[in-house]
């Protein structure tokens, strides 16, 4: 769902790699923009629109 210009980090990243057991990830999402902020936000909005349909 996220464009390749965003990196997931923190507890959620560990949970995605290792699964539910043995992790205590919170519901927040820690991320880093690897490229242009405006372009990345536009890509995320496009992904969200396509998920709604």
ROSE-4610 file (N, C-alpha, C; in Angstrom, 1 decimal, always signed):
// ROSE-4610
residu = [X/X/X/X/X/X/X/X/X/X/X/X/X/X/X/X/X/X/X/X/X/X/X/X/X/X/X/X/X/X/X/X/X/X/X/X/X/X/X/X/X/X/X/X/X/X/X/X/X/X/X/X/X/X/X/X/X/X/X/X/X/X/X/X/X/X/X/X/X/X/X/X/X/X/X/X/X/X/X/X/X/X/X/X/X/X/X/X/X/X/X/X/X/X/X/X/X/X/X/X/X/X/X/X/X/X/X/X/X/X/X/X/X/X/X/X/X/X/X/X/X/X/X/X/X/X/X/X/X/X/X/X/X/X/X/X/X/X/X/X/X/X/X/X/X/X/X/X/X/X/X/X/X/X/X/X/X/X/X]
num = [1/1/1/2/2/2/3/3/3/4/4/4/5/5/5/6/6/6/7/7/7/8/8/8/9/9/9/10/10/10/11/11/11/12/12/12/13/13/13/14/14/14/15/15/15/16/16/16/17/17/17/18/18/18/19/19/19/20/20/20/21/21/21/22/22/22/23/23/23/24/24/24/25/25/25/26/26/26/27/27/27/28/28/28/29/29/29/30/30/30/31/31/31/32/32/32/33/33/33/34/34/34/35/35/35/36/36/36/37/37/37/38/38/38/39/39/39/40/40/40/41/41/41/42/42/42/43/43/43/44/44/44/45/45/45/46/46/46/47/47/47/48/48/48/49/49/49/50/50/50/51/51/51/52/52/52/53/53/53]
x = [+0.8/+0.0/+0.9/+2.0/+2.8/+3.8/+4.0/+5.0/+6.4/+7.3/+8.6/+9.5/+8.9/+9.6/+9.4/+8.7/+8.5/+9.1/+9.8/+10.3/+9.6/+9.2/+8.5/+9.6/+9.5/+10.5/+9.8/+10.5/+10.0/+9.3/+8.4/+7.7/+6.9/+6.2/+5.4/+6.3/+7.5/+8.4/+8.8/+9.1/+9.4/+8.3/+7.1/+5.9/+5.6/+5.9/+5.7/+6.7/+7.9/+8.9/+8.8/+8.4/+8.4/+7.0/+5.9/+4.6/+4.1/+2.9/+2.3/+3.0/+3.4/+4.0/+5.4/+5.6/+6.9/+7.1/+6.1/+6.3/+5.2/+5.5/+4.5/+4.4/+4.1/+4.0/+2.7/+2.9/+1.7/+1.0/-0.1/-0.9/-0.4/+0.6/+1.1/+2.0/+2.2/+3.1/+4.2/+5.4/+6.6/+7.2/+7.4/+7.9/+8.9/+9.6/+10.6/+10.4/+10.3/+10.2/+11.6/+11.8/+13.1/+13.3/+12.2/+12.2/+11.3/+10.9/+10.1/+8.8/+8.6/+7.4/+6.1/+6.0/+4.7/+4.4/+5.4/+5.1/+4.7/+5.3/+5.0/+3.6/+3.2/+1.8/+0.8/+1.1/+0.2/+0.0/+1.1/+1.1/+0.3/+0.4/-0.4/-1.8/-2.2/-3.6/-4.2/-3.4/-3.9/-4.1/-3.2/-3.4/-4.7/-4.9/-6.1/-7.4/-7.4/-8.5/-8.8/-7.8/-8.0/-8.5/-8.1/-8.5/-10.0/-10.5/-11.9/-12.9/-12.4/-13.3/-13.5]
y = [-1.2/+0.0/+1.3/+1.2/+2.4/+2.5/+3.6/+3.7/+3.4/+3.1/+2.7/+3.9/+5.0/+6.2/+6.4/+5.4/+5.4/+4.1/+4.3/+3.1/+3.0/+1.8/+1.5/+1.1/+1.7/+1.4/+1.2/+0.8/+0.7/-0.6/-0.7/-1.9/-2.5/-1.7/-2.2/-3.0/-2.4/-3.1/-4.5/-4.6/-5.8/-6.8/-6.3/-7.1/-7.7/-6.8/-7.3/-8.3/-8.2/-9.2/-10.5/-10.4/-11.6/-12.1/-11.4/-11.9/-11.4/-11.8/-11.4/-11.9/-13.1/-13.7/-13.1/-12.8/-12.2/-10.8/-10.1/-8.6/-7.9/-6.7/-5.9/-4.5/-4.6/-3.4/-2.6/-1.3/-0.4/-0.1/+0.6/+0.8/+2.0/+2.7/+3.8/+3.3/+4.2/+3.8/+4.8/+4.3/+5.1/+5.0/+6.1/+6.0/+7.1/+7.0/+8.0/+8.2/+9.4/+9.8/+9.7/+8.8/+8.7/+9.6/+10.1/+11.1/+12.2/+13.0/+14.1/+13.9/+14.7/+14.6/+14.8/+15.8/+16.1/+14.9/+14.4/+13.3/+12.0/+11.8/+10.6/+10.7/+11.9/+12.1/+11.9/+12.4/+12.2/+10.7/+9.9/+8.5/+7.8/+8.1/+7.5/+7.8/+9.0/+9.4/+8.6/+8.4/+7.6/+6.1/+5.6/+4.2/+4.1/+5.1/+5.1/+5.2/+6.0/+6.1/+4.7/+4.1/+2.8/+1.7/+1.8/+0.8/+1.0/+2.3/+2.6/+2.0/+1.8/+1.4/-0.1]
z = [+0.0/+0.0/+0.0/+0.7/+0.7/-0.5/-1.0/-2.1/-1.6/-2.6/-2.2/-1.7/-1.6/-1.1/+0.4/+1.0/+2.5/+3.1/+4.2/+4.9/+6.2/+6.6/+7.8/+8.8/+10.1/+11.1/+12.4/+13.4/+14.8/+15.0/+16.0/+16.4/+15.3/+14.4/+13.4/+12.3/+12.1/+11.1/+11.6/+12.9/+13.5/+13.5/+13.8/+13.7/+12.3/+11.3/+9.9/+9.5/+10.1/+9.8/+10.5/+11.8/+12.7/+13.0/+12.7/+13.0/+14.4/+14.7/+16.0/+17.2/+17.3/+18.5/+18.7/+19.9/+20.3/+20.0/+19.6/+19.3/+20.1/+20.4/+21.2/+20.5/+19.2/+18.4/+18.8/+18.8/+19.0/+17.7/+17.8/+16.6/+15.8/+16.3/+15.5/+14.4/+13.4/+12.3/+12.2/+12.4/+12.3/+10.9/+10.2/+8.8/+8.5/+7.5/+7.0/+5.6/+5.1/+3.7/+3.1/+2.1/+1.5/+0.3/-0.2/-1.3/-1.1/-2.1/-2.1/-1.3/-0.3/+0.6/-0.2/-1.0/-1.7/-2.7/-3.4/-4.3/-3.5/-2.4/-1.6/-1.1/-0.5/+0.0/-1.2/-2.3/-3.5/-3.8/-3.8/-4.0/-3.0/-1.7/-0.6/-0.8/-1.2/-1.4/-2.6/-3.6/-4.8/-4.3/-3.5/-3.0/-2.2/-1.3/-0.5/-1.3/-2.4/-3.2/-3.9/-4.4/-5.1/-4.1/-2.8/-1.8/-1.5/-1.6/-1.3/-2.3/-3.5/-4.6/-4.7]
